[in-house]
Amino acid sequence: MSPTATTTLLSLPSEILALIPHHLANIEDFKEFSSTCSRLRAACSHAPPNLILQLAAASSRVFFRPDPYFLVAATAKQVGEWALLSDDNARRLRESFKDGIQGLFDLLHASRFTVFNPLADLIDRCAGEQWYSVPDFWHGGRSDAETIDCEPQRATYQIAAYGGLFGPTLDANLAGRKGLDLQTRLDFVKYCIPDGYCSDYDCFHVEKTGPYRDRSDPTIPRMDQYSILHILRNSVWRREWGDARRAGGGPDFADDERRQRIWECAVMMQGLEAFDMIQPGGAARWRGRLTELREKIERMDDAKMMSAERDVHNEIDWLECPILQDDLLCCTRGMFPVIICAHPPSPPSPQKNT
């Protein structure tokens, strides 16, 4: 009698394993499941952010005391800022109070993904499946065709996290004060936007810790840093943000390259809610903040516009203000030692026929 093949959990296809996290009860189960072995950890690495949020909300009070209160308190400031963007937002916030803390949590979830989903779609058009799906991709279908491994939802949160962490540093710099320094920013990019190709070169060092403790781990994102660098240079991305920047805050600094670099990055460093400004009507809702931001950049002391540091090749020119593109460029230099143009010009807005 021939032996009967035994079906185990690990013998299931990866596509089936990736569905299991959607049926777990809470974040504790997710943690235990993902830590079982490298195969299951890889299956959990593709869980969407909204699933993680839902599992955290359902978690026992061992980790979150009490369950929804922790998450609401951690994001209450951002929800308050979101509510000030429009009368409708303020009305929705007030209505949510009537359902208690759960109502406020549900509003947090809904408001985040109202902004999150369109932005993730934009990133997908810049570096994801929609970008790749253009006919004749490698033969003229895309002027920026190259091999990119991008997870749009993760990239959305990584860009938002950089802005949330270093936006206060930008505000401090614009007010003439010091903020978090360059090395702190580079450590964030190295270890919190992990990239399998981020490696040592010259004076740049990546420690064997955190996501790089085991370089053979298949769950380490392969190209997260370079994918975001590609997105920031993509003409579709730059046109969307350029239109919002000019409509909400005023003209670009056409004759001042350094102020323009700060201006372009600053509008993306206002937290996750700021991504609303590239939605229809969003620039008008952000006009007050963008106008104030541009005026501060215009009034900056020229002495603050001097280079704070240069890279070992004397090619990357860091200002004191945080600029995500420059920090990413440094961290990817071990993989791509020659970058022809670090700061491509902003594409012009489409001209109407007269």
WOSULHU-V436998 format. One record per pair of residues at least 4 apart in sequence whose ideal C-beta (glycine too) atoms are under 6 Angstrom apart, sorted by the first residue. I is the first residue (numbers start at 0). J is the second residue. D is the distance in Angstrom with one decimal. If there is no record, write none. Layout:
# WOSULHU-V436998
i=I j=J d=D
i=I j=J d=D
This chain:
# WOSULHU-V436998
i=6 j=10 d=5.4
i=9 j=38 d=5.6
i=11 j=15 d=4.4
i=11 j=16 d=5.6
i=16 j=42 d=3.9
i=17 j=42 d=5.0
i=17 j=45 d=5.6
i=20 j=29 d=5.9
i=20 j=43 d=5.5
i=20 j=46 d=4.8
i=23 j=28 d=4.1
i=23 j=29 d=5.2
i=24 j=28 d=5.1
i=25 j=54 d=5.5
i=25 j=57 d=4.4
i=25 j=58 d=4.4
i=26 j=54 d=4.4
i=26 j=55 d=4.7
i=26 j=58 d=4.3
i=28 j=32 d=6.0
i=29 j=54 d=5.2
i=32 j=39 d=5.9
i=33 j=39 d=6.0
i=33 j=40 d=4.9
i=33 j=43 d=3.8
i=35 j=39 d=4.7
i=40 j=218 d=5.4
i=41 j=217 d=5.4
i=41 j=218 d=5.1
i=44 j=218 d=4.6
i=46 j=50 d=5.0
i=47 j=152 d=5.7
i=48 j=152 d=5.9
i=56 j=67 d=5.6
i=58 j=62 d=5.2
i=58 j=63 d=5.2
i=60 j=64 d=4.8
i=60 j=65 d=5.9
i=63 j=69 d=4.1
i=67 j=71 d=5.8
i=67 j=100 d=5.2
i=67 j=104 d=4.3
i=68 j=72 d=5.9
i=68 j=100 d=6.0
i=71 j=75 d=6.0
i=71 j=103 d=5.4
i=71 j=104 d=5.5
i=74 j=78 d=5.9
i=74 j=107 d=5.8
i=77 j=272 d=5.9
i=78 j=107 d=5.7
i=80 j=272 d=5.9
i=81 j=88 d=5.8
i=81 j=110 d=5.5
i=81 j=272 d=4.7
i=82 j=88 d=4.8
i=82 j=89 d=4.9
i=82 j=92 d=4.2
i=84 j=88 d=5.3
i=84 j=284 d=4.8
i=85 j=284 d=5.9
i=95 j=102 d=4.3
i=95 j=103 d=5.0
i=95 j=106 d=4.0
i=98 j=102 d=2.6
i=106 j=110 d=5.8
i=111 j=115 d=5.5
i=112 j=116 d=5.4
i=114 j=274 d=5.0
i=114 j=275 d=5.1
i=117 j=278 d=5.9
i=118 j=155 d=5.2
i=118 j=274 d=4.5
i=119 j=151 d=4.5
i=119 j=152 d=5.1
i=119 j=155 d=4.8
i=122 j=151 d=4.2
i=122 j=154 d=5.3
i=122 j=155 d=5.9
i=122 j=230 d=5.8
i=123 j=127 d=3.3
i=123 j=129 d=4.8
i=123 j=151 d=4.4
i=124 j=129 d=4.7
i=124 j=130 d=5.9
i=124 j=235 d=5.8
i=125 j=130 d=5.9
i=125 j=230 d=4.8
i=125 j=233 d=4.1
i=125 j=235 d=5.4
i=125 j=236 d=4.9
i=126 j=130 d=5.4
i=126 j=147 d=4.9
i=126 j=149 d=4.1
i=126 j=226 d=5.5
i=126 j=229 d=5.4
i=126 j=230 d=5.2
i=127 j=149 d=5.4
i=127 j=151 d=4.7
i=128 j=132 d=6.0
i=133 j=140 d=4.3
i=133 j=141 d=5.6
i=134 j=140 d=5.4
i=135 j=139 d=5.7
i=135 j=140 d=3.8
i=136 j=140 d=4.6
i=136 j=141 d=5.4
i=136 j=144 d=5.6
i=137 j=144 d=5.6
i=147 j=226 d=5.4
i=147 j=229 d=5.5
i=148 j=221 d=4.8
i=148 j=222 d=4.3
i=149 j=154 d=5.9
i=149 j=226 d=3.8
i=154 j=227 d=5.6
i=156 j=160 d=5.9
i=157 j=192 d=4.9
i=159 j=271 d=4.2
i=161 j=165 d=6.0
i=161 j=323 d=5.3
i=162 j=166 d=5.2
i=162 j=267 d=5.9
i=162 j=268 d=3.7
i=162 j=270 d=6.0
i=163 j=270 d=5.0
i=165 j=321 d=4.1
i=166 j=268 d=4.4
i=168 j=178 d=2.8
i=168 j=179 d=4.7
i=168 j=321 d=5.5
i=169 j=265 d=5.9
i=169 j=268 d=5.6
i=169 j=320 d=5.6
i=169 j=321 d=5.7
i=171 j=176 d=4.2
i=171 j=178 d=4.0
i=172 j=178 d=5.6
i=172 j=319 d=5.4
i=172 j=320 d=4.7
i=173 j=295 d=4.3
i=179 j=183 d=4.4
i=181 j=308 d=5.6
i=181 j=317 d=5.7
i=184 j=321 d=5.6
i=184 j=326 d=5.2
i=185 j=326 d=5.9
i=187 j=191 d=5.0
i=188 j=192 d=5.2
i=188 j=326 d=5.0
i=188 j=330 d=4.9
i=189 j=197 d=5.9
i=189 j=205 d=5.7
i=189 j=330 d=5.8
i=190 j=209 d=4.8
i=192 j=223 d=5.1
i=192 j=224 d=5.3
i=193 j=210 d=3.7
i=193 j=219 d=5.7
i=193 j=220 d=5.4
i=194 j=223 d=4.9
i=194 j=224 d=3.9
i=195 j=219 d=5.0
i=195 j=221 d=4.5
i=196 j=334 d=3.9
i=197 j=205 d=5.7
i=197 j=224 d=5.9
i=197 j=330 d=5.2
i=198 j=205 d=5.9
i=198 j=333 d=4.1
i=199 j=204 d=5.4
i=199 j=205 d=5.8
i=200 j=332 d=5.9
i=200 j=333 d=4.2
i=201 j=311 d=4.4
i=202 j=311 d=5.2
i=205 j=211 d=5.9
i=207 j=211 d=5.6
i=207 j=212 d=5.9
i=208 j=212 d=5.8
i=210 j=219 d=5.6
i=222 j=226 d=5.0
i=224 j=327 d=5.4
i=224 j=330 d=5.2
i=224 j=331 d=5.3
i=225 j=331 d=5.0
i=227 j=327 d=5.9
i=228 j=327 d=4.3
i=230 j=236 d=5.5
i=231 j=324 d=5.0
i=232 j=343 d=5.6
i=234 j=346 d=4.8
i=237 j=241 d=5.7
i=237 j=345 d=5.5
i=237 j=346 d=5.6
i=238 j=346 d=5.0
i=239 j=277 d=4.9
i=240 j=244 d=5.9
i=241 j=345 d=4.7
i=242 j=246 d=6.0
i=242 j=348 d=5.6
i=243 j=247 d=5.7
i=243 j=276 d=4.7
i=243 j=277 d=4.8
i=243 j=282 d=4.5
i=244 j=248 d=5.7
i=244 j=266 d=5.0
i=246 j=282 d=3.9
i=247 j=282 d=3.6
i=247 j=285 d=4.9
i=247 j=286 d=4.8
i=247 j=289 d=3.9
i=248 j=289 d=3.2
i=248 j=290 d=5.3
i=248 j=293 d=4.3
i=249 j=293 d=5.0
i=251 j=259 d=5.8
i=252 j=258 d=4.1
i=252 j=259 d=4.2
i=252 j=262 d=5.9
i=255 j=259 d=6.0
i=257 j=304 d=4.7
i=258 j=262 d=6.0
i=258 j=296 d=5.5
i=260 j=322 d=5.8
i=261 j=265 d=5.7
i=261 j=296 d=5.5
i=261 j=320 d=5.0
i=262 j=296 d=5.4
i=264 j=322 d=4.6
i=264 j=323 d=6.0
i=265 j=292 d=5.6
i=269 j=273 d=3.2
i=275 j=281 d=4.7
i=276 j=281 d=4.1
i=276 j=282 d=5.5
i=276 j=285 d=4.3
i=277 j=281 d=5.9
i=285 j=289 d=5.2
i=286 j=290 d=5.9
i=299 j=303 d=5.3
i=306 j=316 d=5.1
i=307 j=317 d=5.3
i=307 j=318 d=6.0
i=307 j=319 d=4.3
i=308 j=317 d=4.7
i=309 j=313 d=5.4
i=309 j=316 d=5.9
i=310 j=314 d=6.0
i=310 j=315 d=4.0
i=315 j=325 d=5.9
i=315 j=328 d=5.8
i=315 j=329 d=5.8
i=317 j=325 d=5.6
i=328 j=341 d=5.7
i=331 j=335 d=5.5
